Amino acid sequence: MIDKQQLGKRIREARLRTGLSQQELAHSVGVSDKTISAYEVGRIDPPLDALDKMSSATQHPIGYFIGNIESNIEARLKRIAEELAEVKRLLENAQKTEE
């Protein structure tokens, strides 16, 4: 696992990428915004259940937070593949309606 400072930095980055305020993330996790702030500055480590909720709220895999960057890449690739499949389905449906 990575150190508290690096973990806090990743929590903040994930929150900002998702466009969430500390208060919004806190609500999703079930903690106060002061607790989210403490996580982000590395004052305290979030428990696993909080990381799990942050993972869901920010759409980042837990591996992203604890140091497994590869799992973040895999998650992004999976989302891209899902989006491409949806585009393909929409294009196929559009072609069928034109025929």
N, C-alpha and C positions, 0 to 999 in steps of 0.2 A: 504494500500500500504506500501511497505517496505521503509526504509530510503535510501537516495541517495548513501551511501557507499555500502550497500547491493545490490542495483539495479546495480550499476557500476560493482560490483564483478560478478554478474550474466551475465551481458552483455559480460564482458571479458571471462568468462568461456564458454559461448555459442559460442563466436567467435573462441576461441581456439579449442574447440571440433570440430568445423566445418572446421578448418584448414584455416581460413581466416586471412589475415593481417588487421590491422586497415584501411589501404588504400583501400583494397578490400571491406570491410564492408561499409566504407564511400561511396564508389562508388554505392553500392547497395541501400544505404539509401538516397543518394543524398545530402550528407553533406561532410565536409572536414575531413581528418584524425585527425586533431586537435580537431574537435568536438567530434569524437568517443573517443579520449583520455579523453576529458573533461567528457564525460558520464561515462567512465570506472573508473575514479578516484573520481567520485561523485561531481564534481564541478558544473555540471548543470544536470537537469532532462531532458531526451529526451521527446519531445512531443509525443502524442499517435500515430500520423501517422509515426513517426520515429520508434517507438517500433513495429508497425505493419510491417514495412519493415524489421526491424532486425529479427523479428519473421520468416518471409519468408526466409530471407537469411541464417539464422542459423538453420532452421527447428526446432525451439523451440516455443511452444505456448506462446502467450503473458502472460498467467498466470504464466509461469516460471519466467518471469522478474518482475512481480508485486507482487509475493509472494505466488501464488497458486501452490505449488509444485505438488499437486494432479493432476492438469491438465497436467503437464509434464509427469507424470507416465502414465496417460491415453493416451497421444499422443504416447509414446513409445510402449505401448501395442497395439495400433492401427497399428503402423508401423510393429510390429512383426507379427500381425495377417495378414496383407496384404502380407508380405514376405512369410509367411507359405502358404497362399492361392496360391501364385505364384509358390512355390516349388511343391505343390500338383498338380497344373495344368500341370507343366512341366513333373512330374513323370507320370501322366495319359497319356499325349501325347506320352511319350517315350514307355509306355506299349502298346499303340495302334499301334505304328509303328513296334513293335516287333512281333505282332500277325499276 
